[in-house]
Amino acid sequence: MSPASANARVAAPRRSPAQRSAPPKPRFRVIGSNVRSNSRFAIFLAVSIIFGSLMLVVGSHTMLAEGQLDLGRLNRTLSQEQAVHRTTILQVAALETPARISSEASTLKLTTPIEVLQLPTVPLEVPLPPVVVTPLTAGPNG
């Protein structure tokens, strides 16, 4: 190297007055750990949503199965009660027969009336006379 070139100054680029007063630009750099943690959070969130939805499906299926069991139990109970109802209807029909009623009446010594007396009709608009109550007098013991 020649001495002239060693003493020569390298001219610095000149800045305009606007550039000198402006704040320096921040240096941006990519941080790998934030990107990695954001992707991990997204994966965790997706897995959590899938797990939650599967648990919801399992719970719904369980409730449906319990409802079906209850429905089957109620259906059996209904069939039993319908059988009891049919038997009761047959018993009532057997008790209502005129032959059984007349035989029961004859065992109680009941007879058919010779004459049927009809009661006279009473008008409902006319009030009845007031009832007269007489006090009892004390007897010789009282």
DSSP file with accessible surface (Angstrom, degrees, kcal/mol):
  #  RESIDUE AA STRUCTURE BP1 BP2  ACC     N-H-->O    O-->H-N    N-H-->O    O-->H-N    TCO  KAPPA ALPHA  PHI   PSI    X-CA   Y-CA   Z-CA
    1    1 A M              0   0  213      0, 0.0     0, 0.0     0, 0.0     0, 0.0   0.000 360.0 360.0 360.0 143.8    0.0    0.0    0.0
    2    2 A S     >  -     0   0   61      1,-0.1     4,-1.6     4,-0.0     3,-0.3  -0.551 360.0-121.3 -88.4 152.1    1.2    3.4   -0.7
    3    3 A P  H  > S+     0   0  101      0, 0.0     4,-1.8     0, 0.0     5,-0.2   0.825 111.2  58.1 -65.0 -26.8    1.4    6.0    2.0
    4    4 A A  H  > S+     0   0   75      1,-0.2     4,-0.7     2,-0.2     0, 0.0   0.892 106.8  46.6 -69.6 -35.5   -1.0    8.3    0.1
    5    5 A S  H  4 S+     0   0   61     -3,-0.3    -1,-0.2     1,-0.2     3,-0.1   0.822 109.5  54.6 -77.3 -26.4   -3.6    5.7    0.0
    6    6 A A  H  < S+     0   0   66     -4,-1.6    -1,-0.2     1,-0.2    -2,-0.2   0.862 111.3  44.5 -73.4 -34.8   -3.2    5.0    3.7
    7    7 A N  H  < S+     0   0  136     -4,-1.8    -1,-0.2    -5,-0.2    -2,-0.2   0.591  90.3 106.9 -82.1 -13.9   -3.6    8.6    4.7
    8    8 A A     <  -     0   0   62     -4,-0.7     2,-0.4    -5,-0.2    -3,-0.0  -0.471  67.2-134.2 -70.4 135.7   -6.6    9.1    2.4
    9    9 A R        -     0   0  233     -2,-0.2     2,-0.6     3,-0.0    -2,-0.1  -0.716  10.3-125.0 -90.1 145.3   -9.8    9.3    4.2
   10   10 A V        -     0   0  140     -2,-0.4     2,-0.4     1,-0.0    -1,-0.0  -0.754  30.9-124.7 -87.7 124.6  -12.8    7.5    3.2
   11   11 A A        -     0   0   91     -2,-0.6     3,-0.1     1,-0.1    -1,-0.0  -0.573  20.3-134.9 -74.3 127.6  -15.5   10.0    2.7
   12   12 A A        -     0   0   77     -2,-0.4     2,-0.1     1,-0.1    -1,-0.1  -0.540  32.0 -96.9 -78.2 145.7  -18.6    9.2    4.7
   13   13 A P        -     0   0  121      0, 0.0     2,-0.3     0, 0.0    -1,-0.1  -0.400  42.3-120.1 -64.3 137.6  -21.9    9.5    3.0
   14   14 A R        -     0   0  236     -2,-0.1     2,-0.4    -3,-0.1    -3,-0.0  -0.635  23.3-147.6 -82.1 139.1  -23.5   12.8    3.7
   15   15 A R        -     0   0  158     -2,-0.3    -1,-0.0     1,-0.0     5,-0.0  -0.806  14.9-120.8-106.6 146.9  -26.8   12.8    5.3
   16   16 A S     >  -     0   0   52     -2,-0.4     4,-1.8     1,-0.1     3,-0.4  -0.377  31.3-107.0 -77.8 160.7  -29.5   15.4    4.7
   17   17 A P  H  > S+     0   0  100      0, 0.0     4,-1.6     0, 0.0     5,-0.2   0.859 120.8  55.4 -59.2 -31.1  -30.7   17.4    7.7
   18   18 A A  H  > S+     0   0   71      1,-0.2     4,-1.1     2,-0.2    -3,-0.0   0.890 107.8  48.8 -68.4 -36.6  -34.0   15.5    7.7
   19   19 A Q  H  4 S+     0   0  117     -3,-0.4    -1,-0.2     1,-0.2    -4,-0.0   0.841 108.2  54.2 -72.1 -32.1  -32.1   12.2    8.0
   20   20 A R  H  < S+     0   0  166     -4,-1.8    -1,-0.2     1,-0.2    -2,-0.2   0.864 111.9  43.0 -69.6 -36.9  -30.0   13.5   10.9
   21   21 A S  H  < S+     0   0  103     -4,-1.6    -1,-0.2     2,-0.1    -2,-0.2   0.684  94.0  96.4 -83.2 -18.4  -33.0   14.5   13.0
   22   22 A A  S  < S-     0   0   54     -4,-1.1     3,-0.1    -5,-0.2    -3,-0.0  -0.458  84.0-109.4 -71.5 142.0  -35.1   11.3   12.3
   23   23 A P        -     0   0  111      0, 0.0    -1,-0.1     0, 0.0    -2,-0.1  -0.382  43.2 -93.4 -67.0 153.9  -34.8    8.6   14.9
   24   24 A P        -     0   0  121      0, 0.0    -4,-0.0     0, 0.0    -5,-0.0  -0.350  43.4-105.7 -69.2 146.4  -32.9    5.5   13.8
   25   25 A K        -     0   0  196      1,-0.1     2,-0.1    -3,-0.1    -3,-0.0  -0.497  37.2-113.6 -71.6 137.3  -35.0    2.7   12.3
   26   26 A P        -     0   0   93      0, 0.0     2,-0.5     0, 0.0    -1,-0.1  -0.419  26.3-119.1 -71.2 147.9  -35.5   -0.3   14.7
   27   27 A R        -     0   0  241     -2,-0.1     2,-0.4     2,-0.0     0, 0.0  -0.780  27.0-152.0 -87.7 126.5  -33.8   -3.5   13.6
   28   28 A F        +     0   0  185     -2,-0.5     2,-0.3     2,-0.0     0, 0.0  -0.824  16.8 176.9 -98.8 139.0  -36.4   -6.3   13.2
   29   29 A R        -     0   0  211     -2,-0.4     2,-0.5     2,-0.0    -2,-0.0  -0.991  30.8-115.2-140.3 150.2  -35.4   -9.8   13.7
   30   30 A V        -     0   0  135     -2,-0.3     2,-0.7     4,-0.0    -2,-0.0  -0.708  22.7-151.4 -86.9 127.4  -37.4  -13.0   13.5
   31   31 A I     >  -     0   0   79     -2,-0.5     4,-1.2     1,-0.1     3,-0.2  -0.896   4.3-163.6-102.7 115.9  -37.7  -14.8   16.8
   32   32 A G  H  > S+     0   0   49     -2,-0.7     4,-2.2     1,-0.2     5,-0.2   0.828  82.5  61.3 -70.1 -32.7  -38.1  -18.6   16.1
   33   33 A S  H  > S+     0   0   77      1,-0.2     4,-2.7     2,-0.2    -1,-0.2   0.879 102.4  51.0 -68.8 -35.3  -39.4  -19.5   19.6
   34   34 A N  H  > S+     0   0   90     -3,-0.2     4,-2.5     2,-0.2    -1,-0.2   0.912 111.0  48.4 -67.0 -41.0  -42.5  -17.3   19.4
   35   35 A V  H  X S+     0   0   91     -4,-1.2     4,-2.1     2,-0.2    -2,-0.2   0.927 113.6  47.6 -64.6 -40.1  -43.4  -18.8   16.0
   36   36 A R  H  X S+     0   0  155     -4,-2.2     4,-2.3     1,-0.2    -2,-0.2   0.925 112.9  47.5 -67.7 -41.6  -42.9  -22.2   17.4
   37   37 A S  H  X S+     0   0   52     -4,-2.7     4,-2.5     1,-0.2    -1,-0.2   0.874 110.5  52.9 -70.2 -33.8  -44.9  -21.5   20.6
   38   38 A N  H  X S+     0   0  108     -4,-2.5     4,-2.2     2,-0.2    -1,-0.2   0.908 110.8  46.7 -65.2 -40.6  -47.8  -20.0   18.5
   39   39 A S  H  X S+     0   0   59     -4,-2.1     4,-2.3     2,-0.2    -2,-0.2   0.888 112.0  51.0 -69.4 -35.6  -47.9  -23.1   16.4
   40   40 A R  H  X S+     0   0  163     -4,-2.3     4,-2.8     2,-0.2    -2,-0.2   0.914 110.2  49.7 -65.0 -40.7  -47.8  -25.3   19.5
   41   41 A F  H  X S+     0   0  124     -4,-2.5     4,-2.8     2,-0.2    -2,-0.2   0.908 110.3  50.4 -63.8 -40.3  -50.7  -23.3   21.0
   42   42 A A  H  X S+     0   0   56     -4,-2.2     4,-2.5     2,-0.2    -2,-0.2   0.915 112.3  46.7 -64.6 -41.0  -52.7  -23.7   17.7
   43   43 A I  H  X S+     0   0  110     -4,-2.3     4,-2.8     2,-0.2     5,-0.2   0.934 113.1  49.3 -66.2 -43.7  -52.1  -27.4   17.7
   44   44 A F  H  X S+     0   0  134     -4,-2.8     4,-2.5     1,-0.2    -2,-0.2   0.917 111.9  49.2 -60.2 -42.9  -53.1  -27.6   21.4
   45   45 A L  H  X S+     0   0   83     -4,-2.8     4,-2.4     2,-0.2    -2,-0.2   0.924 111.8  48.0 -63.8 -43.2  -56.2  -25.6   20.8
   46   46 A A  H  X S+     0   0   50     -4,-2.5     4,-2.4     2,-0.2    -2,-0.2   0.931 113.2  47.3 -64.5 -43.5  -57.2  -27.8   17.8
   47   47 A V  H  X S+     0   0   89     -4,-2.8     4,-2.8     1,-0.2     5,-0.2   0.911 111.7  51.5 -65.4 -38.7  -56.6  -31.0   19.8
   48   48 A S  H  X S+     0   0   49     -4,-2.5     4,-2.8    -5,-0.2    -1,-0.2   0.911 110.0  48.6 -64.8 -41.2  -58.6  -29.6   22.8
   49   49 A I  H  X S+     0   0  109     -4,-2.4     4,-2.6     2,-0.2    -2,-0.2   0.929 113.0  47.5 -65.1 -42.1  -61.5  -28.7   20.5
   50   50 A I  H  X S+     0   0  100     -4,-2.4     4,-2.4     2,-0.2    -2,-0.2   0.939 113.6  47.8 -64.9 -44.0  -61.5  -32.1   19.0
   51   51 A F  H  X S+     0   0  130     -4,-2.8     4,-2.4     1,-0.2    -2,-0.2   0.925 112.5  49.2 -62.1 -44.4  -61.3  -33.8   22.4
   52   52 A G  H  X S+     0   0   38     -4,-2.8     4,-2.1     1,-0.2    -1,-0.2   0.908 111.0  49.1 -62.6 -41.1  -64.1  -31.6   23.8
   53   53 A S  H  X S+     0   0   58     -4,-2.6     4,-2.2     1,-0.2    -1,-0.2   0.901 111.0  50.3 -68.3 -36.2  -66.4  -32.3   20.8
   54   54 A L  H  X S+     0   0  102     -4,-2.4     4,-2.5     2,-0.2    -2,-0.2   0.908 110.0  50.3 -66.8 -39.0  -65.7  -36.1   21.2
   55   55 A M  H  X S+     0   0  102     -4,-2.4     4,-2.6     2,-0.2    -1,-0.2   0.883 109.3  52.2 -64.2 -37.4  -66.6  -35.9   24.9
   56   56 A L  H  X S+     0   0  123     -4,-2.1     4,-2.5     2,-0.2    -2,-0.2   0.913 109.5  48.9 -64.2 -40.6  -69.8  -34.1   24.0
   57   57 A V  H  X S+     0   0   94     -4,-2.2     4,-2.5     2,-0.2    -2,-0.2   0.921 111.6  49.2 -65.2 -41.7  -70.7  -36.8   21.5
   58   58 A V  H  X S+     0   0   83     -4,-2.5     4,-2.4     2,-0.2    -2,-0.2   0.928 111.8  48.9 -64.2 -43.4  -70.0  -39.5   24.1
   59   59 A G  H  X S+     0   0   32     -4,-2.6     4,-2.4     1,-0.2    -2,-0.2   0.919 111.8  48.7 -62.3 -41.7  -72.1  -37.7   26.7
   60   60 A S  H  X S+     0   0   67     -4,-2.5     4,-2.2     1,-0.2    -1,-0.2   0.905 110.7  50.7 -64.6 -40.2  -75.0  -37.3   24.3
   61   61 A H  H  X S+     0   0  129     -4,-2.5     4,-2.5     2,-0.2    -1,-0.2   0.902 109.5  51.2 -65.3 -38.2  -74.8  -40.9   23.4
   62   62 A T  H  X S+     0   0   65     -4,-2.4     4,-2.5     2,-0.2    -2,-0.2   0.927 110.2  48.5 -63.8 -44.8  -74.9  -41.9   27.0
   63   63 A M  H  X S+     0   0  138     -4,-2.4     4,-2.2     1,-0.2    -1,-0.2   0.891 111.1  51.1 -63.1 -38.1  -78.0  -39.7   27.7
   64   64 A L  H  X S+     0   0  103     -4,-2.2     4,-2.2     2,-0.2    -2,-0.2   0.924 110.0  49.1 -65.0 -42.8  -79.6  -41.3   24.6
   65   65 A A  H  X S+     0   0   36     -4,-2.5     4,-2.2     2,-0.2    -2,-0.2   0.910 111.0  50.0 -64.4 -40.8  -78.9  -44.8   25.8
   66   66 A E  H  X S+     0   0  112     -4,-2.5     4,-2.4     1,-0.2    -1,-0.2   0.902 109.8  51.6 -63.8 -39.8  -80.3  -44.0   29.3
   67   67 A G  H  X S+     0   0   39     -4,-2.2     4,-2.4     1,-0.2    -1,-0.2   0.893 108.5  51.0 -63.5 -38.4  -83.4  -42.5   27.7
   68   68 A Q  H  X S+     0   0  124     -4,-2.2     4,-2.4     2,-0.2    -1,-0.2   0.896 109.5  50.3 -66.6 -38.7  -83.9  -45.7   25.7
   69   69 A L  H  X S+     0   0  128     -4,-2.2     4,-2.3     2,-0.2    -2,-0.2   0.925 111.5  48.1 -64.1 -42.6  -83.6  -47.8   28.9
   70   70 A D  H  X S+     0   0   82     -4,-2.4     4,-2.6     1,-0.2    -2,-0.2   0.904 110.8  51.5 -62.9 -40.8  -86.2  -45.7   30.6
   71   71 A L  H  X S+     0   0  121     -4,-2.4     4,-2.2     1,-0.2    -1,-0.2   0.907 109.5  49.5 -64.2 -40.9  -88.5  -45.9   27.6
   72   72 A G  H  X S+     0   0   28     -4,-2.4     4,-2.2     2,-0.2    -1,-0.2   0.910 111.4  49.2 -63.3 -42.2  -88.1  -49.7   27.6
   73   73 A R  H  X S+     0   0  119     -4,-2.3     4,-2.3     1,-0.2    -2,-0.2   0.926 112.1  47.9 -63.2 -43.6  -88.9  -49.9   31.3
   74   74 A L  H  X S+     0   0   95     -4,-2.6     4,-2.5     1,-0.2    -1,-0.2   0.877 109.3  54.0 -65.2 -35.2  -92.0  -47.6   30.9
   75   75 A N  H  X S+     0   0   99     -4,-2.2     4,-2.3     2,-0.2    -1,-0.2   0.912 109.2  47.8 -66.2 -41.5  -93.1  -49.8   28.0
   76   76 A R  H  X S+     0   0  152     -4,-2.2     4,-2.2     2,-0.2    -2,-0.2   0.926 112.6  49.1 -63.5 -43.5  -93.0  -52.9   30.1
   77   77 A T  H  X S+     0   0   58     -4,-2.3     4,-2.5     1,-0.2    -2,-0.2   0.913 110.2  51.6 -62.1 -41.4  -94.9  -51.2   32.9
   78   78 A L  H  X S+     0   0   92     -4,-2.5     4,-2.4     1,-0.2    -1,-0.2   0.916 108.5  50.8 -62.4 -42.2  -97.5  -50.0   30.5
   79   79 A S  H  X S+     0   0   63     -4,-2.3     4,-1.9     2,-0.2    -1,-0.2   0.916 111.2  48.6 -62.6 -41.8  -98.0  -53.5   29.1
   80   80 A Q  H  X S+     0   0  123     -4,-2.2     4,-2.1     1,-0.2    -2,-0.2   0.927 112.5  47.5 -63.7 -43.9  -98.4  -54.9   32.6
   81   81 A E  H  X S+     0   0  111     -4,-2.5     4,-2.5     1,-0.2    -1,-0.2   0.857 109.1  54.0 -68.0 -34.2 -100.9  -52.2   33.6
   82   82 A Q  H  X S+     0   0   90     -4,-2.4     4,-2.5     2,-0.2    -1,-0.2   0.897 107.9  50.7 -66.2 -36.9 -102.9  -52.7   30.3
   83   83 A A  H  X S+     0   0   42     -4,-1.9     4,-2.2     2,-0.2    -2,-0.2   0.926 110.9  48.3 -65.4 -41.0 -103.2  -56.5   31.2
   84   84 A V  H  X S+     0   0   79     -4,-2.1     4,-2.5     1,-0.2    -2,-0.2   0.917 111.0  51.6 -64.0 -40.1 -104.5  -55.6   34.7
   85   85 A H  H  X S+     0   0  116     -4,-2.5     4,-2.5     2,-0.2    -2,-0.2   0.922 108.8  49.9 -63.1 -43.9 -106.9  -53.1   33.1
   86   86 A R  H  X S+     0   0  143     -4,-2.5     4,-2.1     1,-0.2    -1,-0.2   0.918 111.4  49.1 -62.3 -40.9 -108.3  -55.8   30.7
   87   87 A T  H  X S+     0   0   74     -4,-2.2     4,-2.2     1,-0.2    -1,-0.2   0.911 110.8  50.2 -65.0 -40.3 -108.7  -58.3   33.6
   88   88 A T  H  X S+     0   0   62     -4,-2.5     4,-2.6     2,-0.2     5,-0.2   0.899 108.0  52.9 -65.5 -40.1 -110.6  -55.7   35.6
   89   89 A I  H  X S+     0   0   89     -4,-2.5     4,-2.5     1,-0.2    -1,-0.2   0.919 109.6  49.2 -61.9 -41.0 -112.9  -54.8   32.7
   90   90 A L  H  X S+     0   0  126     -4,-2.1     4,-2.1     2,-0.2    -1,-0.2   0.902 110.7  50.4 -65.3 -38.4 -113.7  -58.5   32.4
   91   91 A Q  H  X S+     0   0  117     -4,-2.2     4,-2.0     2,-0.2    -2,-0.2   0.922 111.5  47.7 -65.6 -41.8 -114.4  -58.8   36.1
   92   92 A V  H  X S+     0   0   66     -4,-2.6     4,-1.5     1,-0.2    -2,-0.2   0.917 110.3  52.1 -65.7 -40.8 -116.7  -55.7   36.0
   93   93 A A  H  < S+     0   0   49     -4,-2.5     4,-0.4     1,-0.2    -1,-0.2   0.898 109.7  49.5 -62.3 -38.3 -118.6  -57.1   33.0
   94   94 A A  H >< S+     0   0   58     -4,-2.1     3,-0.7     1,-0.2    -1,-0.2   0.876 111.4  49.2 -68.5 -34.4 -119.1  -60.4   34.9
   95   95 A L  H 3< S+     0   0   96     -4,-2.0    -1,-0.2     1,-0.2    -2,-0.2   0.736 106.2  57.7 -76.6 -20.1 -120.4  -58.5   37.9
   96   96 A E  T 3< S+     0   0  131     -4,-1.5    -1,-0.2    -5,-0.1    -2,-0.2   0.478  74.9 120.4 -89.9  -1.2 -122.8  -56.4   35.8
   97   97 A T    <>  -     0   0   59     -3,-0.7     4,-2.1    -4,-0.4     3,-0.2  -0.360  66.2-132.3 -66.9 139.5 -124.8  -59.3   34.3
   98   98 A P  H  > S+     0   0  108      0, 0.0     4,-2.7     0, 0.0     5,-0.2   0.863 104.5  58.2 -61.2 -32.5 -128.5  -59.2   35.1
   99   99 A A  H  > S+     0   0   71      1,-0.2     4,-2.1     2,-0.2     5,-0.2   0.925 108.0  45.3 -64.9 -43.1 -128.5  -62.9   36.0
  100  100 A R  H  > S+     0   0   87      2,-0.2     4,-2.4     1,-0.2    -1,-0.2   0.918 112.9  51.1 -67.3 -38.7 -125.9  -62.4   38.7
  101  101 A I  H  X S+     0   0   90     -4,-2.1     4,-2.4     1,-0.2    -2,-0.2   0.931 111.6  46.6 -65.4 -43.1 -127.7  -59.3   40.0
  102  102 A S  H  X S+     0   0   73     -4,-2.7     4,-2.2     2,-0.2    -1,-0.2   0.897 112.7  49.7 -68.0 -36.6 -131.1  -61.1   40.3
  103  103 A S  H  X S+     0   0   58     -4,-2.1     4,-1.7    -5,-0.2    -1,-0.2   0.906 111.9  48.5 -68.5 -38.1 -129.5  -64.1   42.0
  104  104 A E  H  X S+     0   0   91     -4,-2.4     4,-1.3     1,-0.2    -2,-0.2   0.902 111.2  51.2 -65.6 -38.4 -127.7  -61.8   44.5
  105  105 A A  H  <>S+     0   0   28     -4,-2.4     5,-2.9     1,-0.2    -2,-0.2   0.885 108.1  51.3 -66.8 -37.9 -131.0  -60.0   45.1
  106  106 A S  H ><5S+     0   0   74     -4,-2.2     3,-1.1     1,-0.2    -1,-0.2   0.867 107.0  53.2 -69.8 -32.1 -132.9  -63.3   45.8
  107  107 A T  H 3<5S+     0   0   94     -4,-1.7    -1,-0.2     1,-0.2    -2,-0.2   0.824 109.4  49.5 -69.9 -26.8 -130.2  -64.3   48.3
  108  108 A L  T 3<5S-     0   0  109     -4,-1.3    -1,-0.2    -5,-0.1    -2,-0.2   0.347 118.2-116.1 -88.7   4.6 -130.8  -61.0   50.1
  109  109 A K  T < 5 +     0   0  181     -3,-1.1     2,-0.4     1,-0.2    -3,-0.2   0.845  61.9 153.8  62.8  37.1 -134.6  -61.7   50.0
  110  110 A L      < -     0   0  112     -5,-2.9     2,-0.3    -8,-0.1    -1,-0.2  -0.773  23.3-166.3 -93.8 141.4 -135.2  -58.7   47.8
  111  111 A T        -     0   0  131     -2,-0.4     3,-0.0    -5,-0.0    -5,-0.0  -0.851  28.1 -98.4-123.1 162.0 -138.3  -58.8   45.6
  112  112 A T        -     0   0  123     -2,-0.3     2,-0.1     1,-0.1     3,-0.0  -0.560  48.5-106.0 -76.6 141.9 -139.5  -56.8   42.6
  113  113 A P        -     0   0   95      0, 0.0     3,-0.1     0, 0.0    -1,-0.1  -0.389  16.0-146.6 -70.5 148.2 -142.0  -54.0   43.6
  114  114 A I  S    S+     0   0  176      1,-0.3     2,-0.4    -2,-0.1    -2,-0.0   0.892  86.3  24.2 -78.5 -40.3 -145.6  -54.6   42.7
  115  115 A E  S    S-     0   0  156     -3,-0.0     2,-0.5     2,-0.0    -1,-0.3  -0.979  71.4-145.9-131.1 137.2 -146.3  -50.9   42.1
  116  116 A V        -     0   0  106     -2,-0.4     2,-0.6    -3,-0.1     0, 0.0  -0.889  15.0-155.4-104.0 125.2 -143.8  -48.1   41.2
  117  117 A L        -     0   0  138     -2,-0.5     2,-0.4     0, 0.0    -2,-0.0  -0.892   4.5-148.8-105.0 124.5 -144.6  -44.8   42.7
  118  118 A Q        -     0   0  158     -2,-0.6    -2,-0.0     1,-0.0     0, 0.0  -0.758  16.2-128.5 -92.0 135.2 -143.3  -41.7   40.9
  119  119 A L        -     0   0  143     -2,-0.4     2,-0.1     1,-0.1    -1,-0.0  -0.531  29.7-107.0 -79.0 147.2 -142.5  -38.7   43.1
  120  120 A P        -     0   0  111      0, 0.0     2,-0.2     0, 0.0    -1,-0.1  -0.368  36.1-105.7 -73.0 154.1 -144.0  -35.4   42.0
  121  121 A T        -     0   0  139     -2,-0.1     0, 0.0     1,-0.0     0, 0.0  -0.495  28.7-146.8 -76.9 150.8 -141.8  -32.7   40.4
  122  122 A V        -     0   0  101     -2,-0.2     2,-0.2     2,-0.0    -1,-0.0  -0.963  16.8-121.9-120.3 129.0 -140.8  -29.7   42.5
  123  123 A P        -     0   0   77      0, 0.0     3,-0.2     0, 0.0     0, 0.0  -0.495  14.6-153.1 -70.5 136.4 -140.3  -26.3   40.9
  124  124 A L  S    S+     0   0  162     -2,-0.2    -2,-0.0     1,-0.2     0, 0.0   0.663  87.0  64.2 -85.1 -13.9 -136.8  -25.1   41.6
  125  125 A E  S    S+     0   0  165      2,-0.1    -1,-0.2     0, 0.0     0, 0.0   0.754  86.0  80.2 -80.4 -25.9 -137.7  -21.4   41.4
  126  126 A V  S    S-     0   0   94     -3,-0.2     2,-0.1     1,-0.0     0, 0.0  -0.721  82.1-130.3 -86.5 124.2 -140.0  -21.4   44.4
  127  127 A P        -     0   0  112      0, 0.0    -2,-0.1     0, 0.0    -1,-0.0  -0.402  22.2-113.2 -72.8 152.7 -138.1  -21.2   47.7
  128  128 A L        -     0   0  147      1,-0.1     3,-0.1    -2,-0.1     0, 0.0  -0.478  36.6 -98.4 -79.1 152.9 -139.0  -23.7   50.4
  129  129 A P        -     0   0  103      0, 0.0    -1,-0.1     0, 0.0     2,-0.0  -0.382  50.1 -92.8 -68.3 151.0 -140.6  -22.4   53.7
  130  130 A P        -     0   0  119      0, 0.0     2,-0.4     0, 0.0     0, 0.0  -0.309  40.5-110.9 -65.7 150.2 -138.2  -21.9   56.6
  131  131 A V        -     0   0  130     -3,-0.1     2,-0.6     1,-0.0    -3,-0.0  -0.655  25.2-140.5 -84.7 131.5 -137.7  -24.8   59.0
  132  132 A V        -     0   0  125     -2,-0.4     2,-0.5     2,-0.0    -1,-0.0  -0.840  14.8-161.4 -95.8 124.1 -139.1  -24.2   62.4
  133  133 A V        -     0   0  125     -2,-0.6    -2,-0.0     0, 0.0     0, 0.0  -0.916   1.3-162.2-109.2 124.9 -136.9  -25.6   65.2
  134  134 A T        -     0   0  109     -2,-0.5     2,-0.1     0, 0.0    -2,-0.0  -0.897  21.3-121.6-105.2 134.6 -138.5  -26.2   68.6
  135  135 A P        -     0   0  118      0, 0.0     2,-0.3     0, 0.0     0, 0.0  -0.422  26.2-114.3 -73.7 151.8 -136.2  -26.5   71.6
  136  136 A L        -     0   0  171     -2,-0.1     2,-0.3     1,-0.0     3,-0.0  -0.600  26.2-131.6 -83.2 141.7 -136.4  -29.7   73.7
  137  137 A T        -     0   0  131     -2,-0.3     2,-0.3     1,-0.1    -1,-0.0  -0.709  28.1-103.4 -92.7 147.1 -137.7  -29.3   77.2
  138  138 A A        -     0   0   87     -2,-0.3    -1,-0.1     4,-0.1     0, 0.0  -0.507  37.8-141.5 -71.6 133.7 -135.7  -30.9   80.0
  139  139 A G    >   -     0   0   44     -2,-0.3     3,-0.8     1,-0.1    -1,-0.1  -0.110  35.4 -83.1 -83.6-173.0 -137.3  -34.0   81.3
  140  140 A P  T 3  S+     0   0  138      0, 0.0    -1,-0.1     0, 0.0    -2,-0.1   0.781 129.7  47.5 -67.6 -22.6 -137.5  -35.2   84.8
  141  141 A N  T 3         0   0  169      1,-0.1    -3,-0.0     0, 0.0     0, 0.0   0.630 360.0 360.0 -89.0 -15.8 -134.0  -36.7   84.7
  142  142 A G    <         0   0   92     -3,-0.8    -4,-0.1     0, 0.0    -1,-0.1   0.704 360.0 360.0-106.7 360.0 -132.4  -33.7   83.1
